[in-house]
Amino acid sequence: MILVNTDYISGKNLEMLGLVKGSTIQSKHVGKDIMQSFKTIVGGELKAYNDMMNEARALATKRMVMEAESLGADAVVNIRYTSSAVMQGAAEVIAYGTAVRFV
């Protein structure tokens, strides 16, 4: 499966199959949430949240690819990510793009 954030793949003719997406909502446990809130006082990278978002993006991407594979896609083009806070310490990540088949 080829994944790109452009709307084309060099040297390939594409048949559009449709929009595919994957999403997840991730959170950290209360202990890490409290420790990260202390970090905001002194500044610096919030590694636990960074890890959480990386895991969420990976899972959302995996789910998007699974949906594309179910359509018989060879690739997903024009991939985008979006995220939003659902509640304190929890975020939703959505990956979406256009499933395509090579012709």
Backbone bond lengths (Angstrom), bond angles and torsions (degrees), N, CA, C in turn:
res aa  C-N    CA-C-N  psi(-1)  N-CA   C-N-CA  omega(-1)  CA-C   N-CA-C  phi
1 M - - - 1.467 - - 1.533 107.49 -
2 I 1.324 115.26 124.75 1.457 121.11 176.94 1.524 107.72 -95.37
3 L 1.322 116.06 132.38 1.468 122.42 179.17 1.517 108.46 -122.40
4 V 1.343 116.38 121.98 1.464 120.34 179.93 1.523 110.27 -138.31
5 N 1.326 115.61 156.76 1.470 119.05 176.80 1.525 111.68 -101.46
6 T 1.331 117.17 12.62 1.460 121.86 172.69 1.525 108.53 -98.48
7 D 1.324 117.30 167.96 1.464 119.35 -179.44 1.528 111.76 -96.38
8 Y 1.338 116.93 16.10 1.461 121.79 178.64 1.521 108.64 -149.76
9 I 1.319 115.62 165.19 1.466 122.66 171.16 1.522 105.42 -129.07
10 S 1.310 116.90 120.09 1.468 121.86 -175.41 1.521 111.27 -52.17
11 G 1.340 114.76 131.74 1.450 120.71 175.99 1.517 115.20 79.31
12 K 1.328 118.24 4.29 1.469 121.30 -178.41 1.524 110.22 -119.75
13 N 1.323 115.65 138.52 1.461 121.26 169.11 1.520 106.34 -94.19
14 L 1.322 116.22 133.39 1.455 120.76 -171.94 1.517 112.25 -115.34
15 E 1.324 115.05 138.38 1.454 122.53 169.43 1.522 106.77 -105.90
16 M 1.318 117.06 120.19 1.457 121.54 -178.79 1.532 110.18 -74.56
17 L 1.314 116.30 130.43 1.458 121.39 179.62 1.524 112.50 -103.91
18 G 1.321 116.49 -25.69 1.457 119.59 177.95 1.517 113.30 136.47
19 L 1.302 113.69 174.10 1.463 122.38 -179.88 1.523 110.21 -70.42
20 V 1.324 116.01 135.22 1.467 121.76 172.77 1.518 108.01 -127.92
21 K 1.322 115.55 149.70 1.466 118.82 -178.64 1.514 109.47 -150.24
22 G 1.311 113.49 160.91 1.455 121.77 174.41 1.506 107.11 -145.44
23 S 1.323 116.76 145.59 1.460 118.73 -179.50 1.522 110.26 -146.33
24 T 1.313 114.66 162.71 1.456 122.05 175.13 1.522 108.41 -157.48
25 I 1.309 115.22 156.75 1.466 121.59 171.70 1.515 106.12 -120.92
26 Q 1.316 115.83 124.32 1.463 121.73 -176.73 1.525 110.19 -119.58
27 S 1.320 115.41 151.52 1.468 120.15 174.44 1.518 108.66 -145.24
28 K 1.308 115.78 164.33 1.460 122.50 174.05 1.513 107.74 -108.71
29 H 1.330 115.58 153.66 1.461 117.78 -179.51 1.526 111.22 -71.11
30 V 1.302 116.47 161.81 1.466 123.43 -172.04 1.523 112.48 -54.43
31 G 1.315 118.52 -40.32 1.471 121.50 -179.26 1.514 112.13 -58.95
32 K 1.324 116.16 -47.42 1.468 119.53 179.01 1.516 110.75 -68.68
33 D 1.336 117.23 -34.83 1.459 121.19 179.45 1.526 110.00 -62.43
34 I 1.320 117.21 -43.22 1.469 121.38 178.78 1.523 110.42 -64.98
35 M 1.334 116.98 -44.34 1.465 120.34 -179.83 1.529 111.24 -62.60
36 Q 1.327 116.59 -38.64 1.465 119.68 179.62 1.523 111.19 -69.17
37 S 1.344 117.70 -31.89 1.462 119.61 178.49 1.527 110.42 -66.64
38 F 1.334 117.87 -33.38 1.468 120.53 175.05 1.531 110.52 -65.54
39 K 1.317 116.78 -35.37 1.461 121.33 -179.20 1.531 111.13 -63.41
40 T 1.330 117.43 -29.79 1.468 119.54 -179.78 1.525 111.50 -67.05
41 I 1.322 117.09 -21.32 1.470 120.44 178.90 1.525 110.53 -70.48
42 V 1.335 116.81 -43.04 1.461 120.30 -176.39 1.527 112.98 -97.23
43 G 1.319 117.66 -13.63 1.456 121.51 179.20 1.513 112.34 88.68
44 G 1.302 115.68 167.35 1.454 121.83 179.21 1.514 111.94 118.19
45 E 1.311 115.30 176.76 1.458 121.79 -178.34 1.525 110.81 -71.87
46 L 1.309 115.81 136.91 1.462 121.91 176.82 1.528 107.09 -94.03
47 K 1.334 115.96 84.51 1.465 121.22 -170.92 1.518 113.05 -61.39
48 A 1.329 117.98 -37.83 1.469 119.78 -179.37 1.528 110.46 -63.49
49 Y 1.331 117.25 -39.56 1.462 120.39 178.14 1.527 111.13 -72.89
50 N 1.314 116.61 -36.04 1.456 120.82 176.14 1.528 109.93 -60.50
51 D 1.327 116.41 -46.17 1.467 121.13 177.06 1.524 111.04 -61.44
52 M 1.323 116.46 -42.95 1.459 121.13 179.96 1.530 110.61 -59.02
53 M 1.334 116.78 -45.29 1.464 120.38 -178.25 1.531 111.13 -68.98
54 N 1.329 118.05 -36.90 1.463 120.62 176.72 1.527 110.54 -62.83
55 E 1.333 116.72 -43.41 1.468 121.03 177.54 1.530 110.22 -62.72
56 A 1.319 116.56 -42.12 1.461 120.84 -178.61 1.530 111.03 -64.96
57 R 1.338 117.77 -43.58 1.466 120.63 178.37 1.522 110.94 -62.53
58 A 1.338 116.91 -41.94 1.470 120.60 179.43 1.528 111.05 -62.77
59 L 1.316 117.77 -43.69 1.463 121.38 -179.51 1.528 111.18 -67.96
60 A 1.329 117.48 -42.09 1.470 121.05 178.09 1.533 110.03 -62.52
61 T 1.323 117.14 -41.00 1.463 121.26 178.09 1.521 110.46 -63.49
62 K 1.324 117.06 -44.86 1.464 121.40 179.14 1.528 110.91 -58.85
63 R 1.316 117.10 -42.97 1.467 120.85 179.81 1.527 111.69 -67.40
64 M 1.335 116.69 -36.34 1.463 120.52 176.98 1.525 109.72 -64.69
65 V 1.326 117.49 -43.71 1.463 122.08 179.71 1.532 110.25 -63.19
66 M 1.324 117.59 -40.69 1.463 120.70 178.44 1.526 111.04 -60.52
67 E 1.333 116.47 -41.04 1.465 120.19 178.11 1.525 110.64 -65.67
68 A 1.338 117.02 -40.69 1.467 121.12 178.86 1.531 110.21 -64.78
69 E 1.315 117.73 -42.10 1.465 121.10 179.17 1.524 111.03 -62.82
70 S 1.325 117.38 -35.06 1.466 120.38 179.20 1.530 111.75 -66.53
71 L 1.336 116.72 -20.78 1.470 121.77 176.67 1.529 111.93 -91.01
72 G 1.328 116.63 -3.77 1.459 120.46 -177.50 1.513 113.50 81.67
73 A 1.311 117.71 25.28 1.471 122.33 -176.75 1.523 111.67 -75.31
74 D 1.326 114.94 150.13 1.459 122.50 172.54 1.524 111.32 -97.21
75 A 1.340 115.73 -20.27 1.462 120.07 -175.66 1.526 109.42 -159.72
76 V 1.321 114.63 165.54 1.467 121.64 169.88 1.523 106.23 -125.52
77 V 1.325 115.52 124.00 1.463 120.99 -179.36 1.526 110.19 -109.69
78 N 1.328 114.41 163.37 1.463 121.65 176.35 1.536 112.06 57.67
79 I 1.325 115.90 42.34 1.472 120.86 -177.64 1.523 110.41 -71.09
80 R 1.306 115.05 137.23 1.460 122.84 176.90 1.523 109.14 -134.20
81 Y 1.321 115.60 156.05 1.461 122.83 175.67 1.512 108.89 -125.64
82 T 1.300 115.52 145.90 1.454 120.46 172.72 1.520 107.57 -141.62
83 S 1.309 115.79 153.42 1.466 119.61 178.35 1.517 109.03 -143.05
84 S 1.313 113.98 156.74 1.459 119.71 176.80 1.521 108.84 -152.75
85 A 1.307 115.37 150.93 1.458 120.89 176.58 1.523 108.20 -78.41
86 V 1.308 116.11 129.18 1.455 121.46 178.44 1.521 109.39 -93.13
87 M 1.327 115.11 -40.24 1.456 123.69 175.36 1.519 106.24 -160.37
88 Q 1.298 118.30 172.90 1.457 119.80 -178.73 1.525 109.57 -60.47
89 G 1.331 116.11 125.52 1.456 120.90 178.79 1.515 114.47 84.77
90 A 1.331 118.42 3.68 1.464 121.17 179.01 1.526 109.82 -134.37
91 A 1.319 115.54 140.15 1.457 120.36 -179.15 1.518 110.74 -137.16
92 E 1.321 115.25 145.79 1.456 121.73 173.58 1.519 107.85 -100.69
93 V 1.318 116.07 136.06 1.460 121.91 175.16 1.518 107.44 -122.75
94 I 1.332 116.15 133.36 1.455 122.26 177.56 1.529 108.05 -123.34
95 A 1.328 116.01 130.54 1.466 122.52 172.19 1.519 106.41 -111.48
96 Y 1.355 117.15 134.58 1.446 119.19 179.54 1.524 110.36 -148.37
97 G 1.310 115.27 154.67 1.447 121.17 179.66 1.523 109.58 -171.17
98 T 1.329 116.07 -170.65 1.458 121.72 -179.42 1.526 108.95 -109.01
99 A 1.332 115.43 121.47 1.455 120.91 175.74 1.521 108.89 -74.42
100 V 1.343 116.61 136.35 1.462 121.01 -179.29 1.523 109.97 -135.63
101 R 1.323 113.82 156.05 1.463 122.15 174.88 1.524 106.72 -119.79
102 F 1.334 117.33 141.97 1.464 120.91 177.22 1.525 109.47 -77.87
103 V 1.340 115.60 135.85 1.479 120.14 177.57 1.517 109.92 -117.73
